[in-house]
Amino acid sequence: MHKILTDFNEFDKEIKQLGLKLNVEDLTFLDYNFLQIHENFTIINIRDYTQDPNNIIILANDWTIAYSKNHAILDKLKQFNSIIKKKYGESTAITFLLLDSVLSNYKLEFEDIRKRLVQLEQTLEIDKIEEEARVLRKLIDRLEDFGDILIKLGERKLEEFNNKLIDYDYSILAAESKYWLERCRSNMYRIASLRTKCDIKSNSDLNARITKLTVIMTFLTIVSIVIAIPATIGAIFGIPALSNAYFEGHNALLITTIIIFTLVSVVLGFIYWKSLKLRV
């Protein structure tokens, strides 16, 4: 008996009818890929990036039951008619097609991540870069587990999965798995480069803000000096004892002196400002 089911309730029902002490609903909460070999059956659980990410296949000597929302698997199964007729050919073909469909989904996820990284090269938003780093890291973990499953299928020599029947296709699948894993890993360096660019941009922005603050503080200092000099002179002239003794009747001289010192302080302040060569 070999079945590929797209309805989880039917899949659960079939498992119970076979008398397996297995809660398949618990498998749907495991967010990682794995292969478990039990006494009478083998479980392969692989998650993809579709709305329903669960892909479960249970292999035994005389039956194979798979659950996946990928309807194309049934159509592609016809391509393996010559293999299906052989012993364990159908279980081998179903397992291979399930693995192949998941890897194709991983390719699409990687391309989406890569496109978003290209956009982030323009915006350099550090929060989104870190988010993409987490997504990419998760994809790498899944691809690593995926490759581990392929190794186990090849080395454990499970009767239910005879990779010799699909030797060429299996080799291509393993090679593609390694290729996309390396592509994902190489893009981690791209994320590291984006982080560096963000740091450079952040430092540049900080320096620009510090420069603006320096310009403002320098301007305020010069203004305070310009105001302070005539104010001080005016205050001295305004002391009653001095004013009555020395400046009474010389108001014009007092005003002229204040104006001169004010102009001198403005000129000196302007010269000092130009000497700093500050730019906003």
Phi, psi and omega in degrees: 000128179224122183225143171240112186251141178252358177250122186293324180297320177294321179298315179297320180296318179297319180297318180293322179295332178281352177078021179281134176276074186216125176265096184292338179294327178296330180295331183290344180266356180272110186269052175202163182267140179202162173232124179239129179256118177255183184295317185247356182201168179233136179249133171239121180239119181229133180253141178242202185242028176272179181298321172250099190280358187277132173224110186235135175226133179240122185249136173219177185299318186242010177203156177219127178233127181235146175236126177197147177276358181280100183288343183291340181300319181298320180291318181290339181299334180293336180290346183251030182304319182293329180278322183302327183290341180276166181295129183062015179291320182291316179295325178294315181295317180297315179298315180298314182294324177295315178297318181295320180293322179293318179297322177298322177294322178296324178300314180297320178297318179297318180297322177296317179298316182298320179296320179292326178293324177298318178293323181290340175295336179271320185270328181051053176268110189297323180296317179290326177297316179294325177295316178294328177296319178294318179296317180293320178299321179294320178296320177299316179300318180293320179293324177295317177294323178299313178297324178296322177296317179299319179296315180297320179296326180280327186266328183287343179054054177291134178297325183290342178230103181257095185292346177293335178290333181232044188305313182294310181297322180294320179295319178297317180298316179296319180294318178296322178300315179294321181298311182290331175295317178293323177298318179295316180297321180295330179284346172294327175293326178295320177295320177299321178295320178295323177298317179297317179297322178296319178297317179297315179296319179296317178295322178295317179296320179296317178297321179295319179293321178296319178298316179297319179296321178297317178299315182295314181295322178295317179299315180295324178296314180297318179298317180296324178293316180301320180284323187291320184298303178295328179295319179295314179298317179297322180294319179297314179295337182274358177291125186305316183299315180289317183298315182290325185281323190241332189243005180293128183085004178239047182299322181297318178297320179297312181296316180299317180298315179298317180297316180298312180295326177296313179296320179298316180294325177294314180298312179297321177296320178295317179298319179295319179300315180294326182292335179283339179054045181277145178232134179282000000 
